[in-house]
Amino acid sequence: AVGEAINTDIITLTRFLTEEQTKHKEATGDFTLLCHALQFAFKSISYYIRRSTLINLTGLAGASNATGDDQKKLDVIGNDLFISAMRSCGRVRLLVSEEEEECITFDEFPTARYAVACDPIDGSSNLDAGVSVGTIFSVYKLEEGSKGTKEDLLLPGTEMVASGFTMYGASAQLVITMKGGGVNGFTLDNNFGEFILTHPNMRIPKKRAIYSVNEGNSLYWEEPVKEYINGLKFPTEEGGKPYSARYIGSMVADAYRTLLYGGIFAYPSDKKSPKGKLRILYECAPMAMVFENAGGLAVNSKMERMMEVIPEHIHDRSGIFMGSEQEVQRVIDVHQKHQKQK
Ligand code: P6P
């Protein structure tokens, strides 16, 4: 329209990745191809999530198949889509998925140098309620001459070359970060079929009075966690105001809100889940790198830096506190006070 300010310099994820690659002289383009396969996986999962809602709710099976196979659970569809996208790019050697007990080795690509860990549809138990679910991923570069066994993936988060998540909400929001880089947010524009850069260089506020934890686990919490959370709810300092509680129960949704608004997300290990609930390789570590690269912090229940925790097996779990620097620091301070009292 005349006079309407039209942005003609649209930065798509495709363009962003090309520009990123030019910053690395030694780049072969393998990582860029891997990321194109990742973005296709997100686009196709997004499509099926929206389609399956229609099918489940209205039975509109669209092109229902002749054999009348049952509607595959969305987890399975998401997992199948992710595996075929990672296989087809020819740059991935190893794939760990929340849906697969064993590590998948792509023997057809013995020289591929990347390993990927993912939760194809995290939070899927919330789908029927219309809660935003998401895909969480981490990308590792394998040592030269690695044999492509699952032990190659028992690495600390500091070894990740990239990580991030896609949240399937009103639109698909992709948040991605590279090792030592910033955090960038993209929104899927279905007209172009492209992820468009809408949140460049995301920075988490240094503090925010919002806490996100499942208080239904309070009975099982360790003492320092109880004291920390009570300190937020019943402030003792003069004029202190209670924090707001926000808990969706879908990690990508809670993480995205915490990244945008600030505050803290916590899933502590406790007496019921001594190792915690969330998985290191495809929930805790990838989220930790996003939060650190956005200026936040992420620690486990022993107050160790989450990025330095090494999983004992590919589905190993950990407690996690992640969010605004000052909010996570407050958790650390309470735990250190308890340590001294012992
Ligand atoms: P709870 C979803 O099942 C999930 O894996 C994460 O997405 C979410 O943060 C967490 O578990 C919720 O767990 O025990 O509070 O229902």
Residues whose N, C-alpha, C, O or C-beta is under 5 A from the ligand:
A	BS01	P6P	D122 G123 N214 G249 S250 M251 V252
